[in-house]
Each structure stands twice: as structure tokens, then as C-alpha cells.
Amino acid sequence: MSLVSSAAFADPPALSLERTIPLGDIRGRIDHLAIDLEHQRLFIAELGNDTVGVIDLRSHLVRQRLVDLDEPQGLGYLAATQTLYVANGGDGSVRTFTGDNLKPSSTLKLGGDADNIRVDPKTSTLLVGYGAGAIAVIDARTLRKIREVPLDGHPESFQMASTSNRIYVNVPDARQIVIADRSSGHVVGKVAAQGARANFPMALDEDARRLLTVFRDPPLLRTLTLDGMPLAEVKVCRDADDVFVDHKRRRAYVICGEGVVDVLDGNGLPIQRIPTAAGARTGLFVPELDRLFVAVPARTGTDAEIRVFEPPPGPSLP
């Protein structure tokens, strides 16, 4: 089944553009985003600009910009300590910024290509993918590495289960999806990509007991059980870099660099294709705000911005 423009549907769009937030004079690729719900701050890894933008979601303005970073890629925020964690691909470091003013506080040198970050607020643990093949398990309060999970290639998106110690990891260079135990650091399963390549985005839907992983070649979303057994697959948009599950509506959002967001239903079937902008392949769905934020990089004649999409029905953004 192919996806078509949302304009072709009589029903209301699955995502409506609520507003755009200009990011100012930044250039280059934009990577991942993170949220501070208490203080209503959205963080943007402005990789090509070596900065992290901080948006005040009450005023919808850039409040602050963290500078002198080195290709920031992954972001994570721990509310208990009011700390922002920034993984830098250039120098392989994790840097922390603390408090209302995000004062620089500490640095951990991991190794090359520090990338995606996940934070477990229950245990104050930080997981960071890095190097030629590892996920570091870090004490988020002391920034001390506790252990690591060895992999057969550089990890891209990975997800932590909330009801077990399992983590699920995309390892595109090895054409694998890896299942590991983050407490022991042991790999407990490897799922072959089976003819597909470049599995970058991943989402975990524990309510439905399924794992969603998106490949770029060919562009498809594959649904698996939590033990890695394939359930279904469907064609999606090109150059995907993020996928999120909307539990409230039992939908998934695939953000693609070709300039669209594909909206899929709970069975993985396409609903609508929502236009965004060329190169806009990263974002963040925040269930607490009921909003999807999509990062649009600067292009010739256009400035970088965040586009805020609202799934119907939904409350106004605070």
C-alpha cells in the first residue's frame, strides 16, 4: 500500500502544523532533541553548528545557545538533577550542563563518535552509544562509566525497556538488531536485517509488546516481537532518522529527510503522509505535551526552525 498526501483525505490531517519556531542563524545538520518538561525547555543538537539550542516553549523563542561543542549528536535530560547531557561525535565526549542557566559542569571522554543518549530516571543511569561498537552504561550523577555493552558495529538508535533490563539496538554496519541486558552488559540475541540495510530509527512499543525499526535501503518499517521475531513490514518515506509511538492514538510517526512524516496506525498500516521540509529528518514526540517537534535545517534561502505539529484532538501548547 502506498502513502499519499494528506490533502487527498476528507478526514482531518493526522498532524496539523501549529506553529514554527525560528532557530536563528545556525547552519548545517540538526541531530536529536530532548525535553525538560518542568521548565518547558526543548533542546536541539545543532550538530553542524557545534551548538545546542534551548527553546522556551512558553514564549516559543530561543532562550539560550550552548556553544563550543564538537558535533553534538545525542541529548538527554535528567529532571532529578536538572542536568542536560550532550554526546559529541567529534571528540567522543559526554558533557553536562546543570541548573536553570545550564552551567557547564563535567566531561567524560568516551571515545570516537559519541552518539545517541538514553536516560533512565528510575536508576539515574545514562546510556550512550559510541565508537566502533559499544553502549556505555554511566552513572548519571557522577558521570562515571559503570560498564559497557559490546557490539559488532557502531550503534544507532537504541531503546530501553521499562519493565526489564533489556535494551534493543540498531547496528546498521553489522546489519543487526541486537537485544542486550544493560545490567550485565551481555548480548542475549541478534536479529539479522534480512536483506535490508541502514536501520537507523527505532521505537519500542511496550504496550503492544512490539519493536519498530526503520530501514533506509529499501525504505521500510519492520515490526518485530520483543524477542525479535518479525511480524510485518511496510514501505515508508526515504531517509528516515526518527520514529516515535503515539500510545494515545496507537499510531507511529516516521520522520524522513525527503521532507515528510509518515503516520502509521497500530497495525503498521499507512494513514497519511504529512509534508515538512527537505532535510527535516529528526524530531521528538512528547506525549505529555501531545506534540511532535520536527527540526528543519537551514537551506538556501530558508532559515533553520522547529515545526510544531499537533495530532487531533489535543490541548494548546503551554
Secondary structure in CASP SS format (residue, H / E / C, confidence):
PFRMAT SS
TARGET T0000
AUTHOR 0000-0000-0000
METHOD secondary structure of the structure
MODEL  1
M C 1.00
S C 1.00
L C 1.00
V C 1.00
S E 1.00
S H 1.00
A H 1.00
A H 1.00
F C 1.00
A C 1.00
D C 1.00
P C 1.00
P C 1.00
A C 1.00
L C 1.00
S E 1.00
L E 1.00
E E 1.00
R E 1.00
T E 1.00
I E 1.00
P E 1.00
L E 1.00
G E 1.00
D C 1.00
I C 1.00
R C 1.00
G C 1.00
R C 1.00
I C 1.00
D C 1.00
H C 1.00
L E 1.00
A E 1.00
I E 1.00
D E 1.00
L C 1.00
E C 1.00
H C 1.00
Q C 1.00
R E 1.00
L E 1.00
F E 1.00
I E 1.00
A E 1.00
E E 1.00
L H 1.00
G H 1.00
N H 1.00
D C 1.00
T E 1.00
V E 1.00
G E 1.00
V E 1.00
I E 1.00
D E 1.00
L C 1.00
R C 1.00
S C 1.00
H C 1.00
L E 1.00
V E 1.00
R E 1.00
Q E 1.00
R E 1.00
L E 1.00
V C 1.00
D C 1.00
L C 1.00
D C 1.00
E C 1.00
P E 1.00
Q E 1.00
G E 1.00
L E 1.00
G E 1.00
Y E 1.00
L E 1.00
A C 1.00
A C 1.00
T C 1.00
Q C 1.00
T E 1.00
L E 1.00
Y E 1.00
V E 1.00
A E 1.00
N E 1.00
G C 1.00
G C 1.00
D C 1.00
G C 1.00
S E 1.00
V E 1.00
R E 1.00
T E 1.00
F E 1.00
T E 1.00
G C 1.00
D C 1.00
N C 1.00
L C 1.00
K E 1.00
P E 1.00
S E 1.00
S E 1.00
T E 1.00
L E 1.00
K E 1.00
L C 1.00
G C 1.00
G C 1.00
D C 1.00
A C 1.00
D C 1.00
N C 1.00
I E 1.00
R E 1.00
V E 1.00
D E 1.00
P C 1.00
K C 1.00
T C 1.00
S C 1.00
T E 1.00
L E 1.00
L E 1.00
V E 1.00
G E 1.00
Y E 1.00
G C 1.00
A C 1.00
G C 1.00
A E 1.00
I E 1.00
A E 1.00
V E 1.00
I E 1.00
D E 1.00
A C 1.00
R C 1.00
T C 1.00
L C 1.00
R E 1.00
K E 1.00
I E 1.00
R E 1.00
E E 1.00
V E 1.00
P E 1.00
L C 1.00
D C 1.00
G C 1.00
H C 1.00
P C 1.00
E C 1.00
S C 1.00
F E 1.00
Q E 1.00
M E 1.00
A C 1.00
S C 1.00
T C 1.00
S C 1.00
N C 1.00
R E 1.00
I E 1.00
Y E 1.00
V E 1.00
N E 1.00
V E 1.00
P H 1.00
D H 1.00
A H 1.00
R C 1.00
Q E 1.00
I E 1.00
V E 1.00
I E 1.00
A E 1.00
D E 1.00
R C 1.00
S C 1.00
S C 1.00
G C 1.00
H C 1.00
V E 1.00
V E 1.00
G E 1.00
K E 1.00
V E 1.00
A E 1.00
A C 1.00
Q C 1.00
G C 1.00
A C 1.00
R E 1.00
A E 1.00
N E 1.00
F E 1.00
P E 1.00
M E 1.00
A E 1.00
L E 1.00
D E 1.00
E C 1.00
D C 1.00
A C 1.00
R C 1.00
R E 1.00
L E 1.00
L E 1.00
T E 1.00
V E 1.00
F E 1.00
R E 1.00
D E 1.00
P C 1.00
P E 1.00
L E 1.00
L E 1.00
R E 1.00
T E 1.00
L E 1.00
T E 1.00
L C 1.00
D C 1.00
G C 1.00
M C 1.00
P E 1.00
L E 1.00
A E 1.00
E E 1.00
V E 1.00
K E 1.00
V C 1.00
C C 1.00
R C 1.00
D C 1.00
A E 1.00
D E 1.00
D E 1.00
V E 1.00
F E 1.00
V E 1.00
D E 1.00
H C 1.00
K C 1.00
R C 1.00
R C 1.00
R E 1.00
A E 1.00
Y E 1.00
V E 1.00
I E 1.00
C E 1.00
G C 1.00
E C 1.00
G C 1.00
V E 1.00
V E 1.00
D E 1.00
V E 1.00
L E 1.00
D C 1.00
G C 1.00
N C 1.00
G C 1.00
L C 1.00
P E 1.00
I E 1.00
Q E 1.00
R E 1.00
I E 1.00
P E 1.00
T C 1.00
A C 1.00
A C 1.00
G C 1.00
A C 1.00
R C 1.00
T E 1.00
G E 1.00
L E 1.00
F E 1.00
V E 1.00
P C 1.00
E C 1.00
L C 1.00
D C 1.00
R E 1.00
L E 1.00
F E 1.00
V E 1.00
A E 1.00
V E 1.00
P C 1.00
A C 1.00
R E 1.00
T C 1.00
G C 1.00
T E 1.00
D C 1.00
A E 1.00
E E 1.00
I E 1.00
R E 1.00
V E 1.00
F E 1.00
E E 1.00
P C 1.00
P C 1.00
P C 1.00
G C 1.00
P C 1.00
S C 1.00
L C 1.00
P C 1.00
END
